[in-house]
Amino acid sequence: MSPASPSFLPSEPSPEPAAPRIPPHNYEAEQALLGAILANNRTLEKVAEFLRPEHFADPVHGRIFEACQTLGLRNQIANPVTLKTYLGGDPGLIELGGDAYLARLAAAAVTIINAEDYGRLIFDLHLRRELIAVGEDMVNDAFQPGLEIEAVGQIELAERRLFELATAGQAEGGFRPFKASVLAAIELAEAAHKREGKLSGVTTGLRDLDKKLGGLHSSDLLILAGRPSMGKTALATNMAFNAAKACRWETAPTGEKKCVEGAVVAFFSLEMSADQLATRILAERCEINSHAIRQGELRPDEFERLVVAAQELNELPLYIDDTPALSVSAVRTRARRLARTHGLGMIVIDYLQLLQGTTGKRSENRVQEISDITRSLKALAKELNVPVLALSQLSRAVEQREDKRPQLADLRESGSIEQDADVVMFVFREQYYLERAEPGRRPEEAEDKFNQRYEDWHKRLAEVTNTAETIIAKQRHGPVGAVRLFFDGQYTRFADLDNWHGTEIPLE
């Protein structure tokens, strides 16, 4: 027999079982609050905004509280006499003493002044119990690895539950008097009047586009769509950079710093790496070809400009997340985290079709998954009160038409995107299509006719070279139409087109 056999091991005293830890609760506080409600039903008004029946540690207390709420909604008095009718047969209440227990609660009433403090204590203890449950679930889920949810997905789920706990019980929701809404609208207009660009939203840095949109408005979901090579990523990058560059900070009387103009920008790049995006921005700022930067083919003066520009960009409040195949829940979690740590004024997502739904997996019904994603992004925009700019691909139907200008129907899975978005914009560069449609001489075509056709093509190409159109096909808060912009493909830069300033192209 092996020396390590258990029969030869010395016997060890069995450890004493650890005393079970009881979840935090305070039955006395619950009794005191319920007594105050039974003594004066107006106490409900002080706690009804944040306290729910499930927040009570004793389920019987929760049912008593719920019955008091129900009677209050019916404009009936809640006291031991009326509650007896509704709770007389409750087994839990009978076990505690029935009518006599209700009478003891009324006798243990606290003053209505202290009632909210007791309610907050009950709610705080509920959060602690929920926090314990989240921790236990995290441990149990981690011990049971499965193919459905990866470890990263479990972390995101835990973060989401923790955030929901952190925001539970907040009283920001509910009805607001119209007077408060009017005052908020006046404050918004006053802030816009004080700003240099006279905008109520976040600036895009493009004068004519800002004039058409009024800036990018908080809580809006904006879709920027286009076919490949139209420059939608370049336009979104320019807008994000301009918004971050315009960020102006003010210190509140409380000492808290707040961006009052421009925005702190979160850029989720699912297609390009952070290095590639940074290279694009550097190329645009230095007016150096991005390919030359990547290849290291820079003259000494160009490299010096590059270093100076990099130093200027170091302080920009622009944060890039280039994690591939992100789920919309991960976007929500990371945006919330950035909002807590550095503030947040704008979110850019490049691009919509590369996001995954809330389950973290590709759905067989892609239209339904896109609907879930767009609804979640709109909810995120409202929750964080920031504009969310999401890029989107267009279907190939554009290529089949003679007029290549995009339409709302060209959006992939267009039903949900068009419905949920507050603004839908398209990027269109006629130069791209004209360069690929250089006319050739047709069989039996007269030379003078071909020359005229070629001259017309060349004239039109000259008119649209280095230009782009941003077509606003939908806008809840303002007009639709198109704005012409300058586009320099060498530096991937969009800018105002001065010779078209003040003119607008009607949307056909």
Number of C-alpha atoms within 10 A of each C-alpha: 6 7 8 8 8 9 10 10 9 7 8 6 6 6 6 6 6 6 6 6 6 7 13 14 19 14 13 12 18 22 23 22 31 30 27 25 27 28 21 17 20 13 21 23 12 16 19 14 14 14 19 17 18 15 20 23 20 16 14 19 21 18 18 21 24 15 18 23 21 13 17 16 10 9 9 13 16 22 21 21 13 15 18 15 9 12 19 13 11 14 12 15 20 15 10 12 13 18 17 12 16 23 16 14 23 21 15 18 19 19 16 19 11 14 23 19 15 21 24 15 16 23 23 16 18 20 18 15 18 17 16 14 13 17 14 12 13 15 11 11 14 14 9 7 12 10 6 9 15 13 13 10 16 15 15 19 18 16 18 17 15 16 14 11 15 12 10 12 17 9 9 8 8 6 6 9 7 9 9 10 11 11 11 12 12 12 12 14 15 14 16 18 13 11 14 8 18 17 23 22 23 28 29 24 23 18 19 23 21 20 15 17 21 21 24 25 24 18 20 23 27 27 28 25 30 27 22 10 13 21 21 24 25 21 20 21 22 22 22 28 23 20 26 29 22 20 20 13 13 12 11 9 7 6 8 8 13 17 17 16 25 26 31 28 31 26 25 25 22 20 15 16 16 18 11 12 18 15 19 23 23 22 22 22 17 20 17 20 19 20 14 12 17 11 8 10 12 15 10 9 8 15 16 13 16 20 13 12 17 17 10 12 18 9 10 18 22 19 18 16 17 18 13 14 17 20 21 22 24 23 21 19 18 17 22 18 15 15 16 10 9 12 19 25 26 28 25 22 26 24 22 22 19 18 24 22 23 17 14 18 15 14 13 8 8 14 16 13 22 23 19 17 24 23 18 19 29 19 17 25 23 16 12 19 16 23 29 28 28 24 24 25 21 21 16 12 14 18 13 8 10 7 9 15 18 23 19 18 14 18 25 20 19 16 14 19 25 20 14 21 22 19 24 28 26 27 23 25 24 20 19 16 14 16 13 8 10 11 15 10 13 9 6 6 9 10 11 9 11 15 14 11 15 16 13 12 17 15 11 14 18 12 12 17 17 19 21 25 22 22 25 25 19 21 17 11 11 12 13 20 19 25 26 25 23 20 22 16 16 14 20 20 20 24 18 18 19 12 9 14 13 11 11 13 14 10 12 8
